[in-house]
């Protein structure tokens, strides 16, 4: 397995947080198995460069193919993914509010869909990007192709406002900042802050804060399987383990114990770097 996070080009950093390349190759003796992906407070643009990725319905177990490029906005559902024998994904992780500035679409309009075909939201240029990525011979070349695509569109970004400096703080502080403090730092009243926040993030500040805290709990367990859920609940600022279980039922649809088992059985180890 290969996974590497890259700092974006300096001209992209105001709206792009990271670029990640993730590759897994399985030999002929291994059958690809499903692996869980949590809902995260990170909006993304993803490219599947080699084998087609499939998403599995957690109830019916039916699988459907994913487009070669997808946009993920506000997302509140756990996903069961099935990679091919040669899985190669490039992820652009946007700064909080960055996808809104990049697309110019209120994130509330994207709420309710798990993902969108990149071709539908970003136009036919995505076909050229996909083709060039498939022809690339190195990870550095792939990263450069994606950065050049983003740089060409950077001139169309929505204007940066004080709130755009504030939104990433909510993730860095694990969702534990007071809303009135964030509104003050954004030079907005609380009501104005909530309206602009919904436009840029797609969720209310409080709902998003809960998602941030849940994501931190998932990522800790993903990266440190031996840590108990009680310790994770305490570290993530939950009042008690029952509050953590409540959030897992809402955002993942299952209890933490099932997630723990899925992570242990997964062939595809996928580590997030959201809170770094």
N, C-alpha and C positions, 0 to 999 in steps of 0.2 A: 504493500500500500504506500502511496505517496500523498502527502497533504502539505501544502505550503501556503502561508498567508503572505501577501505582498503589500507594501505601502503603495498607495496609488501615486500617480504623477502629481507633482506639486500643484499644478493647475486644477486638479480634480478634488483636492482634499476638502474643499469647503462643502462638497455634497457627496463625496464617496469616502467611506470609512476604510474599506479594505477590498482587496481582490484575492480570491482564494482559488487554488487549483487542487482538485481531489481526484486521484486515480486509483482504481483497484482492478487487478487482473486475476482472473480465476482460470485454473487449468481445466482440462476436459473432464477430470474426475470430480469436480465440484459443481453442484447444481446451485445457481444463484438463489438465495433466500431473501425473504422480506426483512426490512429493518425499519425502525420507527424514526420519524422526524417530528420534533415538537413544534407547536406554534411558537414563533419567536417575534419579539418586538423589533425585528430588523426587516426592512423592505429590500427586496433583492431583484436583480436581473441574473438569470442563470442560462448557461449554454451547455447542452449535452453534446459532446463532440464526437463520441464513438458510438457505442451501442445505444439503442433506444431505452430510455428509462420508462418504467411503468409504475402506476400508482394503484394500490389494491384497496378495495372497499373493505373496511374492517369488519363489516357484518356479513355481506354476501360473498366476500373473497374474490369477487370479479375484478379483473385487471384491465386497465385502459392505458394506451400509450401516451406519453407526454410529447408535446412539440419539441423541436430541437432547441428552441429558446423560449423561456417563459419569464413573465414578470409576476412577482409575488408582492402584493400590497398588504394591507391589514389582514391578518390571518388568525383565526381563533380555533383551528382544528388540528388535531394530531394526524399525521399522514403515515401510511404504510407504503414504503417504496420498495421496488424490486429493480435492481440494476442488472445489466447484461454481464456477460463474462469479461468484457472490457468496458469498464465504467470510467469515463473521463468527464468531469464537470468543472466548469469555470463559473464562479459566483462573484458578482459585484454586489458587495454589501454597502448600501447607502447610509449616509448619516441620517439620524432621525430628522424627518421632514425633507430629506434630499430627493426622494422619489417624486414627491409633489412638485418640487422645483424643476426636476428634470422632465417630467411629463406634462406639467401644467394642468393636471387633472386633480380635483379634490379627491383625497383618498377615501372619503366616505362613499364615493361612487364605485369604488373597487371592492367595498366590503360585501361579503356574501359569496364571492367566488374564490376558490382555493388558489387558482392561478389563471393567468391570461397568456394566450399565445403572443410571443414577442412580435410576430408579424402583424398582428391586429393593432397593437398599440404603437409600434415604432416604425411600421411601414416596410416596404420592399427592400430597403437597405439591409435588413436583417438576413435576407437570403445571401447577400454578398459576404457578410460577416461570417455566417455559418460555413460557407464554402471555403473561405480563407482559413478558418480555424481547422477544418478537416485536413487541409493541405499543409498546415504548419508542421515543422519537424522538431520543435523544441517548446518547452513551457514558456521560456522567455519570449519567443516569437508570438505565442498565443496571447500572453499578457499584453504585449505591445499592440496587437491587433485590436483587442478589446479597449485598451486605453485610447487608441486613435479614434475609434468609433465614438467614445464618450467625449473626447476633446472636440470633435467636429460638431457635436450637439451642445457643447457647454455655452456657446454664445446665445442659446435660446432659453437659458435658465430663468426662472422667475426670480425677481429681485430678492436679495437676502435682507431679512428684517431682524431686529433684536431677538425675536423669539427663536430664530434659527440657531443662535448661539446658545440658547437656554435648553432647547430640547435634548441635545445629547447628554446634558447633566443628569437627566432623569434616569437614563440607562447607566451612566457611570456610578451614580449613587444608589443603584439597585432598586429604584422606584420608591425610595424612602423620603424624598423631599416633599415639603409642604407645598400645596398648590398655590397658596397666596404668595409665598416667597418666589416661586417661579414666575408668577404673573408680574410681580414687582420688578424682577430682573428683566422681564421682557417689555417693561414700560407699558403694561396693559392693566386694565381692571380685571378682576377675576372673571367676570362674565365675558369680556372681550377675549381674554386668554383662552377660555374654554371653547369659544367659537372658532378662533384661529387654529387652536390645537386640533380640533376635530377636522378642520379642512386639511391640515398637513399630515395628520397621523391616521385619521379615520375612526378613532375611538375617543371616548372622553378621557381626560387626564387620569381619573381614578381607575377606570377600567384598564388603561394602558399600564398604570403603575402595578396593578395586580398581575398583568401579563409579564412584566419585567421581572417581578419577584418569582413567579412560577418558573420562568425560563432559567433564572439563576439556579433554582433548586434542581431542575432537570440536568443542567450542564454540570453541576457539581457531581451528581450521581453518575453521569456519563463518563466523567474524567476520573472519578475516585469511587469505584464501585464498593469499596469496603466501608465507606462512611455510612452510618445509620441515618434513617430518615428523621429520627428525633434530633440528631445533631444538625442535619441539613436545615430542618425547620427553624431551629434556633439561629443558625448562621445567616439565614435569609430574612430574618426579622418577623417570622410568623409568631403569633401569640402562643400557639401550641400546635401539635402534630395534626389535630383535627382540622385546623384552618388550612394547613397544607393539603390534606386529603381533599377538602372541599374544592380547592383550586385545581387539583389534578382531575377531579371528576368533571369540572366545568371545561377546562382547556384541553384535556387529553381524553376525556370520556371514560376513563378507567381509574382504578386505584393505583397508587404508586408501586405496589408489589408487582403488578403485571408489567409495568414499564421496566422495573428492575430486571425481570426475567427476560423481556424482549431485548434489552441492552446486552445481557450476558450471552444470549444465543446468537446475536448478530454477527455475520461474517464481515460486514462492512462497518468499520469503525469510523465515525464521522464526528470530529471534535470541533466545537464552536469556539469562537474567540470574541464573543460579543462584549464581555466585560473587561477586556484587556485595555 
